[in-house]
Amino acid sequence: MNSENLIKQFDEIETKVERVLSTLQTIEAENVELKRQVRKLEDTLGQKEAAASHFSDEKRQIRERVDILLNKLGDFSRNNA
């Protein structure tokens, strides 16, 4: 193998390694962005879960109050009948 062919092969290897490194950098940047998006979505989900829990508590409290009022109305109507 002459030195010219050897240099050509090393140049080809160097080009391929540079492409692989470039691709790796692109993938790493995409991975960082995807991790950021996942954290943002997890935060949003946490906020929505908290809001749903709060809404559920409010709904339960409203039902309890309505039941109390209905019982009072029932008692009132029975006492005045």
C-alpha positions, 0 to 999 in steps of 0.5 A: 500500500503506497503512502498516497492511498494510506493518506486518502484512507485516513482522510476518508476516515477523518471525514466519516469521524467528523460526520459522526461527531457532528451527528452526535452533537446534533443528537445531544442538542435535540436530547437536551431540548427534548428533556426541557420539553418533558420537564415543561410538560411534567410541570404543566401536568402537575399544575393541571393535576393540582387544579383538578384536585382543587376543583374536586374538593370544591365540588365535594364542598358544594355538594355537602352544602347543597345536601345540608340546605336540602335537609334544612328545606325538608325539615322546614317543609315537614315542620310547616306542613 
